[in-house]
Amino acid sequence: MGDDCCVGLAAFLAGLDMFFFATATAGQLYVRDRGGAPGQLEVIGDRALGFSDFAGVGRPSPGWGCL
């Protein structure tokens, strides 16, 4: 895959208004959804995504989450 694919994928991810992410530990799976305005998910590195993190219902918490 070339750089054009990466640019296209980054643009696609930036346009999402909802996404899911999951983490797992021994025997536990945790899945969260994130919804909001497009642009909340951003490619911040070759192997990293950043997203707006809100504590509670709609109250922003400091900083970004990172996948």
Order of alpha helices (4+ residues) and beta strands (2+ residues): alpha-beta-beta-beta-beta-beta
